Amino acid sequence: MPLALLALAVGAFGIGTTEFVMMGLLPQVAADLGVSIPSAGHLISAYALGVVVGAPLLAAVTARMERRRVLLWLMGLFILGNGLSALAPDHTWLLAARFLSGLPHGAFFGVGSVVATTLVAPEKRARSVAMMLTGLTVANIVGVPVGTLLGQNLGWRATFGAVCLIGVAAVAALALLVPREKRTAGSAPPVGLRGEMAALNSVSVWLVLATTIVGGGALFSAFSYITPMLTDAAGYAEASVTLVLSLFGVGATIGNLLGGRLADRSPRGTILAGLSTMTVTLLLYPVLMETKAGGAVAVLMLGVAGFTLGAPLQLMVMTRAASAPSLASSANQAAFNLANAGGAWVGGLALTAGLGVTSPAPVGAVLAVLGIGVAGLSLLADRREHRTGRVVATHLPAPESAPARAE
């Protein structure tokens, strides 16, 4: 695999760390800024809102820019947002800084996915996307625990300062390793905003985005409440939960790499397999969570099943908007964050109804089954578009020419 994929993974590692580390820093932030923990929890929502707003917006407004330059600008915005987070004088300023930090998230993964697929042969494009996303999954194994530990010992501001340093490292890696796009006289010009928007005028694209929302909702319906499941059902002490949750990151890394390899053979088959595995896993949660060993297996399997979907969904949405994939790819990241919020809400309804601490998992299984149904509708839409003469690409367009060496 090209070294440029490592640069993309470094950026993904920083983004994954800043996204999830806030969950471990909430007590310190709340105490330091004089707000309640529920109020501090709005900082998580502010970041997610930034992702949803920034993913399509930044991808659209940078549509005519060279993609390597876009990635550098996005990481610059990432550094700025996290730097302002470290310096925020009060809760309101930190909310604004977290929103700013979330803006480049989706666009980075969207544009980065397109760049990744141009660096490898067509039969390895899903694996290239998975390699970039590995930075996100490894962040849950290393970045988040280390960031939380750093915040507990040196203060939460030190954590965001460290994240800024990761951003600086990502900028250096991107500048050195990601090749510039080389355009020749016969190259097609950038499609621009209008072309990117036109690429979304496809039922197939929207059905892939819907699969991301429903399938991701299944994942987060359970994962949002995994801590009370582990403590109240499986019997883990609160001090042990962080270690057990690292198994989710391990499972996510395994699932991501496995999904990338399988998706190069059959993206849709990989999606259906991932959703089916998630359905079975979530249905078994009430039984698995009766013991500590079962709880550990449940956490690991949820990570594997959930992140098997990442690379194939990203690849499918890009191929179905092949003439202008950046916006569609970024929109898929926004869809994933909508799934985060929606899944947590649906799982919370089950808890509020008094169905038991593990009840969000079977509810998530229902969402996974719905995801299988949406994926089936996507297949029908593809066939219909073929019959009406609108061909759905099976591969992204190959690079127009060999990329120039980065300067």
KOLRO-374663 format. One record per residue (C-alpha): x, y, z; residue in three letters; residue number from 1. Coordinates in Angstrom, 1 decimal. Layout:
KOLRO-374663
ATOM       px       py       pz   drenvex   vonu
ATOM        X        Y        Z       ALA    NUM
...
//
This chain:
KOLRO-374663
ATOM       px       py       pz   drenvex   vonu
ATOM      0.0      0.0      0.0       MET      1
ATOM      1.3      3.5     -0.8       PRO      2
ATOM      2.8      5.6      2.0       LEU      3
ATOM      0.2      8.3      1.2       ALA      4
ATOM     -2.4      6.1      2.8       LEU      5
ATOM     -0.4      6.3      6.1       LEU      6
ATOM     -0.7     10.1      5.9       ALA      7
ATOM     -4.5      9.9      5.5       LEU      8
ATOM     -4.6      7.4      8.4       ALA      9
ATOM     -2.6      9.9     10.6       VAL     10
ATOM     -5.3     12.5      9.9       GLY     11
ATOM     -8.0     10.0     10.6       ALA     12
ATOM     -6.3      9.1     13.9       PHE     13
ATOM     -6.4     12.7     15.1       GLY     14
ATOM    -10.0     13.2     14.0       ILE     15
ATOM    -11.1     10.0     15.7       GLY     16
ATOM     -9.3     10.9     18.9       THR     17
ATOM    -10.8     14.4     19.2       THR     18
ATOM    -14.3     13.0     18.4       GLU     19
ATOM    -14.4     10.4     21.0       PHE     20
ATOM    -12.1     11.6     23.8       VAL     21
ATOM    -14.6     14.1     25.0       MET     22
ATOM    -16.7     11.2     26.4       MET     23
ATOM    -13.8     10.4     28.8       GLY     24
ATOM    -13.1     14.1     29.7       LEU     25
ATOM    -16.7     15.1     30.6       LEU     26
ATOM    -16.2     15.0     34.4       PRO     27
ATOM    -13.0     17.1     34.2       GLN     28
ATOM    -14.5     19.6     31.8       VAL     29
ATOM    -17.7     20.0     33.8       ALA     30
ATOM    -15.8     20.6     37.0       ALA     31
ATOM    -13.4     23.1     35.5       ASP     32
ATOM    -16.0     25.1     33.7       LEU     33
ATOM    -18.6     24.9     36.5       GLY     34
ATOM    -21.4     23.2     34.5       VAL     35
ATOM    -23.2     19.9     35.0       SER     36
ATOM    -22.2     16.7     33.3       ILE     37
ATOM    -25.4     16.8     31.1       PRO     38
ATOM    -24.5     20.3     30.1       SER     39
ATOM    -21.0     19.3     29.3       ALA     40
ATOM    -22.5     16.4     27.2       GLY     41
ATOM    -23.7     19.1     24.8       HIS     42
ATOM    -20.1     19.4     23.7       LEU     43
ATOM    -20.4     15.9     22.1       ILE     44
ATOM    -23.6     17.1     20.3       SER     45
ATOM    -21.9     20.3     19.1       ALA     46
ATOM    -19.1     18.3     17.5       TYR     47
ATOM    -21.6     16.0     15.8       ALA     48
ATOM    -23.6     19.0     14.5       LEU     49
ATOM    -20.4     20.4     13.1       GLY     50
ATOM    -19.8     17.1     11.2       VAL     51
ATOM    -23.3     17.1      9.8       VAL     52
ATOM    -23.1     20.7      8.6       VAL     53
ATOM    -19.5     20.7      7.5       GLY     54
ATOM    -19.4     17.4      5.6       ALA     55
ATOM    -21.5     18.5      2.6       PRO     56
ATOM    -20.8     22.2      2.9       LEU     57
ATOM    -17.0     22.1      2.8       LEU     58
ATOM    -17.0     19.3      0.2       ALA     59
ATOM    -19.2     21.4     -2.0       ALA     60
ATOM    -17.4     24.7     -1.7       VAL     61
ATOM    -14.0     23.1     -2.3       THR     62
ATOM    -15.2     21.1     -5.3       ALA     63
ATOM    -12.9     22.9     -7.8       ARG     64
ATOM     -9.8     22.8     -5.6       MET     65
ATOM     -7.0     20.3     -5.9       GLU     66
ATOM     -7.8     17.5     -3.4       ARG     67
ATOM     -4.4     17.4     -1.8       ARG     68
ATOM     -4.7     21.2     -1.0       ARG     69
ATOM     -8.3     20.6      0.3       VAL     70
ATOM     -6.9     18.0      2.7       LEU     71
ATOM     -4.3     20.4      4.0       LEU     72
ATOM     -6.8     23.2      4.5       TRP     73
ATOM     -9.2     20.8      6.3       LEU     74
ATOM     -6.4     19.7      8.7       MET     75
ATOM     -5.6     23.4      9.3       GLY     76
ATOM     -9.2     24.0     10.3       LEU     77
ATOM     -8.9     20.9     12.5       PHE     78
ATOM     -5.9     22.3     14.3       ILE     79
ATOM     -7.6     25.7     14.7       LEU     80
ATOM    -10.7     24.1     16.3       GLY     81
ATOM     -8.8     22.0     18.7       ASN     82
ATOM     -6.4     24.9     19.6       GLY     83
ATOM     -9.4     27.1     20.4       LEU     84
ATOM    -10.9     24.2     22.4       SER     85
ATOM     -7.7     24.1     24.5       ALA     86
ATOM     -7.9     27.9     25.1       LEU     87
ATOM    -11.7     28.2     25.6       ALA     88
ATOM    -12.4     30.4     28.6       PRO     89
ATOM    -15.9     29.1     29.3       ASP     90
ATOM    -18.5     26.5     28.3       HIS     91
ATOM    -20.0     28.7     25.5       THR     92
ATOM    -16.7     29.2     23.8       TRP     93
ATOM    -15.9     25.5     24.1       LEU     94
ATOM    -19.2     24.7     22.5       LEU     95
ATOM    -18.3     26.9     19.5       ALA     96
ATOM    -14.8     25.5     19.3       ALA     97
ATOM    -16.1     21.9     19.3       ARG     98
ATOM    -18.6     22.8     16.5       PHE     99
ATOM    -15.6     24.3     14.6       LEU    100
ATOM    -13.6     21.1     15.2       SER    101
ATOM    -16.3     19.0     13.8       GLY    102
ATOM    -16.7     20.9     10.5       LEU    103
ATOM    -13.7     19.3      8.7       PRO    104
ATOM    -14.4     15.8      9.9       HIS    105
ATOM    -16.8     14.5      7.2       GLY    106
ATOM    -15.1     16.4      4.4       ALA    107
ATOM    -11.7     15.0      5.3       PHE    108
ATOM    -13.0     11.4      5.2       PHE    109
ATOM    -15.0     12.1      2.1       GLY    110
ATOM    -12.2     13.8      0.1       VAL    111
ATOM     -9.6     11.4      1.6       GLY    112
ATOM    -11.6      8.4      0.5       SER    113
ATOM    -11.5      9.7     -3.1       VAL    114
ATOM     -7.8     10.4     -2.9       VAL    115
ATOM     -7.2      6.9     -1.4       ALA    116
ATOM     -8.9      5.2     -4.3       THR    117
ATOM     -6.7      7.0     -6.9       THR    118
ATOM     -3.6      5.7     -5.3       LEU    119
ATOM     -4.2      2.0     -5.9       VAL    120
ATOM     -5.4     -0.4     -8.6       ALA    121
ATOM     -9.2     -0.7     -9.1       PRO    122
ATOM     -9.3     -4.1     -7.4       GLU    123
ATOM     -7.9     -2.6     -4.2       LYS    124
ATOM     -9.9      0.5     -3.8       ARG    125
ATOM    -12.1     -0.6     -0.9       ALA    126
ATOM     -8.9     -1.7      0.9       ARG    127
ATOM     -7.4      1.7      0.4       SER    128
ATOM    -10.4      3.3      2.0       VAL    129
ATOM    -10.2      0.8      4.9       ALA    130
ATOM     -6.5      1.7      5.4       MET    131
ATOM     -7.4      5.3      5.9       MET    132
ATOM    -10.3      4.4      8.2       LEU    133
ATOM     -7.9      2.3     10.3       THR    134
ATOM     -6.7      5.6     11.8       GLY    135
ATOM    -10.2      6.2     13.1       LEU    136
ATOM    -10.5      2.7     14.7       THR    137
ATOM     -7.0      2.7     16.2       VAL    138
ATOM     -7.9      6.0     17.8       ALA    139
ATOM    -10.4      4.1     19.9       ASN    140
ATOM     -7.6      1.7     21.0       ILE    141
ATOM     -4.8      4.2     21.6       VAL    142
ATOM     -5.8      7.8     21.1       GLY    143
ATOM     -8.9      8.0     23.3       VAL    144
ATOM     -7.5      6.1     26.4       PRO    145
ATOM     -4.2      8.0     26.2       VAL    146
ATOM     -6.0     11.3     25.7       GLY    147
ATOM     -8.3     10.5     28.7       THR    148
ATOM     -5.4      9.6     30.9       LEU    149
ATOM     -3.6     12.8     29.9       LEU    150
ATOM     -6.6     14.9     30.7       GLY    151
ATOM     -7.1     13.2     34.1       GLN    152
ATOM     -3.5     13.9     35.0       ASN    153
ATOM     -2.6     17.2     33.3       LEU    154
ATOM     -6.0     18.7     32.7       GLY    155
ATOM     -8.4     18.4     29.7       TRP    156
ATOM     -6.8     21.4     27.9       ARG    157
ATOM     -3.6     19.4     27.6       ALA    158
ATOM     -5.5     16.7     25.8       THR    159
ATOM     -6.6     19.2     23.1       PHE    160
ATOM     -3.1     20.6     22.9       GLY    161
ATOM     -1.8     17.1     22.2       ALA    162
ATOM     -4.5     16.6     19.5       VAL    163
ATOM     -3.2     19.8     17.9       CYS    164
ATOM      0.2     18.2     17.7       LEU    165
ATOM     -1.3     15.2     16.0       ILE    166
ATOM     -2.9     17.6     13.5       GLY    167
ATOM      0.5     19.2     12.8       VAL    168
ATOM      2.0     15.7     12.2       ALA    169
ATOM     -0.9     14.9      9.8       ALA    170
ATOM     -0.3     18.2      7.9       VAL    171
ATOM      3.4     17.3      7.5       ALA    172
ATOM      2.6     13.7      6.4       ALA    173
ATOM      0.0     14.9      3.9       LEU    174
ATOM      2.3     17.5      2.4       ALA    175
ATOM      5.2     15.1      2.1       LEU    176
ATOM      3.5     11.8      1.1       LEU    177
ATOM      0.2     12.6     -0.8       VAL    178
ATOM      1.0     13.3     -4.5       PRO    179
ATOM     -0.3     16.4     -6.3       ARG    180
ATOM     -3.0     15.9     -8.9       GLU    181
ATOM     -1.4     16.2    -12.3       LYS    182
ATOM     -3.8     17.5    -15.0       ARG    183
ATOM     -3.0     17.3    -18.7       THR    184
ATOM     -4.5     19.1    -21.6       ALA    185
ATOM     -7.0     16.2    -22.1       GLY    186
ATOM     -8.0     15.9    -18.5       SER    187
ATOM    -11.6     16.6    -17.5       ALA    188
ATOM    -11.9     19.8    -15.5       PRO    189
ATOM    -13.2     19.8    -11.9       PRO    190
ATOM    -17.0     19.4    -11.9       VAL    191
ATOM    -17.5     22.3     -9.4       GLY    192
ATOM    -20.4     22.8     -7.1       LEU    193
ATOM    -23.2     22.3     -9.7       ARG    194
ATOM    -21.6     19.0    -10.9       GLY    195
ATOM    -21.2     17.7     -7.3       GLU    196
ATOM    -24.8     18.5     -6.5       MET    197
ATOM    -26.0     16.9     -9.8       ALA    198
ATOM    -24.2     13.7     -8.7       ALA    199
ATOM    -26.7     13.4     -5.8       LEU    200
ATOM    -29.6     13.3     -8.2       ASN    201
ATOM    -29.7      9.5     -7.9       SER    202
ATOM    -32.0      7.3     -6.0       VAL    203
ATOM    -29.2      4.8     -5.7       SER    204
ATOM    -27.0      7.3     -3.9       VAL    205
ATOM    -29.7      8.2     -1.4       TRP    206
ATOM    -30.5      4.6     -0.7       LEU    207
ATOM    -26.8      4.0      0.2       VAL    208
ATOM    -26.9      7.0      2.5       LEU    209
ATOM    -30.1      5.6      4.0       ALA    210
ATOM    -28.4      2.2      4.6       THR    211
ATOM    -25.6      4.1      6.4       THR    212
ATOM    -28.1      5.9      8.6       ILE    213
ATOM    -30.2      2.8      9.5       VAL    214
ATOM    -27.2      0.4      9.8       GLY    215
ATOM    -25.2      2.9     11.8       GLY    216
ATOM    -28.2      3.5     14.0       GLY    217
ATOM    -28.3     -0.2     14.8       ALA    218
ATOM    -24.7      0.1     16.0       LEU    219
ATOM    -25.2      3.2     18.1       PHE    220
ATOM    -28.5      2.0     19.6       SER    221
ATOM    -26.5     -0.5     21.6       ALA    222
ATOM    -23.1      1.1     21.8       PHE    223
ATOM    -24.4      4.4     23.3       SER    224
ATOM    -25.5      2.4     26.3       TYR    225
ATOM    -22.7     -0.1     26.5       ILE    226
ATOM    -21.4      1.1     29.8       THR    227
ATOM    -24.5      0.5     31.9       PRO    228
ATOM    -24.9     -2.9     30.1       MET    229
ATOM    -21.4     -3.9     31.2       LEU    230
ATOM    -21.8     -2.6     34.8       THR    231
ATOM    -25.4     -3.4     35.6       ASP    232
ATOM    -25.8     -6.6     33.5       ALA    233
ATOM    -22.4     -8.2     33.0       ALA    234
ATOM    -21.1     -7.2     36.4       GLY    235
ATOM    -18.0     -5.2     35.5       TYR    236
ATOM    -16.7     -2.6     37.9       ALA    237
ATOM    -16.7      0.9     36.6       GLU    238
ATOM    -12.9      1.0     36.7       ALA    239
ATOM    -12.7     -1.9     34.3       SER    240
ATOM    -15.1     -0.5     31.7       VAL    241
ATOM    -12.4      1.5     29.8       THR    242
ATOM    -10.3     -1.6     29.3       LEU    243
ATOM    -13.2     -3.7     28.1       VAL    244
ATOM    -14.3     -0.9     25.7       LEU    245
ATOM    -10.8     -1.1     24.1       SER    246
ATOM    -12.0     -4.4     22.8       LEU    247
ATOM    -14.6     -2.4     20.7       PHE    248
ATOM    -11.7     -0.6     19.1       GLY    249
ATOM     -9.9     -3.9     18.4       VAL    250
ATOM    -13.1     -5.4     16.9       GLY    251
ATOM    -13.6     -2.2     14.8       ALA    252
ATOM    -10.1     -2.4     13.4       THR    253
ATOM    -10.6     -6.1     12.5       ILE    254
ATOM    -14.0     -5.4     11.0       GLY    255
ATOM    -12.7     -2.4      9.0       ASN    256
ATOM     -9.8     -4.3      7.5       LEU    257
ATOM    -11.9     -7.4      6.8       LEU    258
ATOM    -14.7     -5.3      5.3       GLY    259
ATOM    -12.2     -3.5      3.0       GLY    260
ATOM    -10.8     -6.8      1.7       ARG    261
ATOM    -14.2     -8.4      1.2       LEU    262
ATOM    -15.7     -5.2     -0.4       ALA    263
ATOM    -13.2     -5.3     -3.2       ASP    264
ATOM    -14.9     -8.6     -4.3       ARG    265
ATOM    -18.5     -7.7     -3.4       SER    266
ATOM    -19.4     -4.4     -1.7       PRO    267
ATOM    -23.1     -5.2     -1.5       ARG    268
ATOM    -22.5     -8.8     -0.3       GLY    269
ATOM    -20.2     -7.4      2.4       THR    270
ATOM    -22.8     -4.9      3.6       ILE    271
ATOM    -25.5     -7.6      3.8       LEU    272
ATOM    -23.1     -9.9      5.7       ALA    273
ATOM    -22.2     -7.1      8.1       GLY    274
ATOM    -25.8     -6.2      8.8       LEU    275
ATOM    -26.7     -9.9      9.2       SER    276
ATOM    -23.9    -10.4     11.7       THR    277
ATOM    -24.9     -7.3     13.6       MET    278
ATOM    -28.5     -8.5     13.8       THR    279
ATOM    -27.5    -11.8     15.3       VAL    280
ATOM    -25.0    -10.2     17.7       THR    281
ATOM    -27.5     -7.7     19.0       LEU    282
ATOM    -30.2    -10.3     19.5       LEU    283
ATOM    -27.7    -12.3     21.6       LEU    284
ATOM    -26.8     -9.3     23.7       TYR    285
ATOM    -29.3    -10.0     26.6       PRO    286
ATOM    -27.7    -13.5     26.9       VAL    287
ATOM    -24.1    -12.5     26.4       LEU    288
ATOM    -24.3     -9.7     28.9       MET    289
ATOM    -25.2    -12.2     31.7       GLU    290
ATOM    -21.4    -12.9     32.3       THR    291
ATOM    -18.2    -10.9     32.1       LYS    292
ATOM    -16.7    -13.2     29.4       ALA    293
ATOM    -19.9    -12.9     27.4       GLY    294
ATOM    -19.9     -9.1     27.7       GLY    295
ATOM    -16.4     -8.9     26.4       ALA    296
ATOM    -17.3    -11.1     23.4       VAL    297
ATOM    -20.3     -8.9     22.8       ALA    298
ATOM    -18.3     -5.7     22.7       VAL    299
ATOM    -15.7     -7.2     20.4       LEU    300
ATOM    -18.3     -8.6     18.0       MET    301
ATOM    -20.2     -5.4     17.8       LEU    302
ATOM    -17.0     -3.6     16.8       GLY    303
ATOM    -16.3     -6.2     14.1       VAL    304
ATOM    -19.9     -6.2     12.7       ALA    305
ATOM    -20.4     -2.4     12.8       GLY    306
ATOM    -17.1     -1.4     11.1       PHE    307
ATOM    -17.3     -4.1      8.5       THR    308
ATOM    -19.8     -1.7      6.9       LEU    309
ATOM    -17.5      1.3      6.7       GLY    310
ATOM    -15.4      0.7      3.6       ALA    311
ATOM    -18.1     -0.9      1.4       PRO    312
ATOM    -20.7      1.8      2.1       LEU    313
ATOM    -18.1      4.5      1.4       GLN    314
ATOM    -17.1      2.8     -1.9       LEU    315
ATOM    -20.7      2.2     -3.0       MET    316
ATOM    -21.7      5.9     -2.5       VAL    317
ATOM    -18.7      7.0     -4.4       MET    318
ATOM    -19.2      4.6     -7.3       THR    319
ATOM    -22.9      5.7     -7.6       ARG    320
ATOM    -21.8      9.3     -7.8       ALA    321
ATOM    -18.7      8.5     -9.9       ALA    322
ATOM    -18.6     11.7    -11.9       SER    323
ATOM    -18.4     13.8     -8.7       ALA    324
ATOM    -17.7     11.5     -5.7       PRO    325
ATOM    -16.4     14.0     -3.1       SER    326
ATOM    -19.7     15.5     -2.0       LEU    327
ATOM    -21.5     12.1     -1.9       ALA    328
ATOM    -18.6     10.6      0.0       SER    329
ATOM    -18.7     13.4      2.5       SER    330
ATOM    -22.4     13.2      2.8       ALA    331
ATOM    -22.0      9.5      3.8       ASN    332
ATOM    -19.9     10.7      6.8       GLN    333
ATOM    -22.7     13.1      7.8       ALA    334
ATOM    -25.2     10.2      7.5       ALA    335
ATOM    -23.0      8.2      9.9       PHE    336
ATOM    -23.2     11.0     12.5       ASN    337
ATOM    -27.0     11.2     12.0       LEU    338
ATOM    -27.0      7.5     12.7       ALA    339
ATOM    -25.0      8.2     15.9       ASN    340
ATOM    -27.7     10.6     17.2       ALA    341
ATOM    -30.6      8.7     15.9       GLY    342
ATOM    -29.5      5.3     17.2       GLY    343
ATOM    -28.8      6.7     20.7       ALA    344
ATOM    -32.3      8.3     20.7       TRP    345
ATOM    -34.0      5.0     19.7       VAL    346
ATOM    -32.0      3.0     22.2       GLY    347
ATOM    -32.9      5.5     24.9       GLY    348
ATOM    -36.6      5.0     24.2       LEU    349
ATOM    -36.3      1.3     25.1       ALA    350
ATOM    -34.6      2.2     28.4       LEU    351
ATOM    -37.2      4.9     29.1       THR    352
ATOM    -40.0      2.3     28.5       ALA    353
ATOM    -38.5      0.2     31.3       GLY    354
ATOM    -37.6     -2.7     29.0       LEU    355
ATOM    -34.3     -3.4     30.8       GLY    356
ATOM    -30.7     -2.3     30.6       VAL    357
ATOM    -29.9     -4.5     27.5       THR    358
ATOM    -33.1     -3.6     25.7       SER    359
ATOM    -31.3     -1.1     23.3       PRO    360
ATOM    -29.5     -4.1     21.7       ALA    361
ATOM    -32.6     -5.9     20.4       PRO    362
ATOM    -34.0     -2.6     19.2       VAL    363
ATOM    -30.8     -2.1     17.3       GLY    364
ATOM    -31.3     -5.6     15.8       ALA    365
ATOM    -34.6     -4.3     14.4       VAL    366
ATOM    -32.8     -1.4     12.8       LEU    367
ATOM    -30.2     -3.8     11.3       ALA    368
ATOM    -33.0     -5.8      9.7       VAL    369
ATOM    -34.4     -2.6      8.3       LEU    370
ATOM    -30.9     -1.8      7.0       GLY    371
ATOM    -31.0     -5.2      5.1       ILE    372
ATOM    -34.3     -4.1      3.6       GLY    373
ATOM    -32.9     -0.7      2.5       VAL    374
ATOM    -29.9     -2.4      1.0       ALA    375
ATOM    -32.3     -4.7     -1.0       GLY    376
ATOM    -34.1     -1.6     -2.3       LEU    377
ATOM    -30.8     -0.2     -3.3       SER    378
ATOM    -30.2     -3.3     -5.5       LEU    379
ATOM    -33.6     -2.8     -7.1       LEU    380
ATOM    -32.9      0.9     -7.8       ALA    381
ATOM    -29.5     -0.1     -9.4       ASP    382
ATOM    -31.3     -2.5    -11.7       ARG    383
ATOM    -34.0      0.1    -12.6       ARG    384
ATOM    -31.3      2.7    -13.4       GLU    385
ATOM    -29.6      0.2    -15.7       HIS    386
ATOM    -32.9     -0.5    -17.5       ARG    387
ATOM    -33.6      3.2    -18.0       THR    388
ATOM    -30.2      3.8    -19.4       GLY    389
ATOM    -28.6      5.5    -16.4       ARG    390
ATOM    -25.6      3.2    -15.8       VAL    391
ATOM    -24.3      2.8    -12.3       VAL    392
ATOM    -20.6      2.7    -12.2       ALA    393
ATOM    -19.0     -0.5    -10.9       THR    394
ATOM    -15.7      1.3    -10.3       HIS    395
ATOM    -14.6      4.9     -9.7       LEU    396
ATOM    -12.9      6.5    -12.7       PRO    397
ATOM     -9.2      5.6    -12.9       ALA    398
ATOM     -6.8      8.5    -12.3       PRO    399
ATOM     -6.5     10.5    -15.4       GLU    400
ATOM     -2.7     10.3    -15.3       SER    401
ATOM      0.0      9.1    -13.0       ALA    402
ATOM      0.2     11.5    -10.1       PRO    403
ATOM      3.2     13.8     -9.8       ALA    404
ATOM      5.5     13.3     -6.9       ARG    405
ATOM      4.7     15.5     -3.8       ALA    406
ATOM      7.0     18.4     -3.6       GLU    407
//
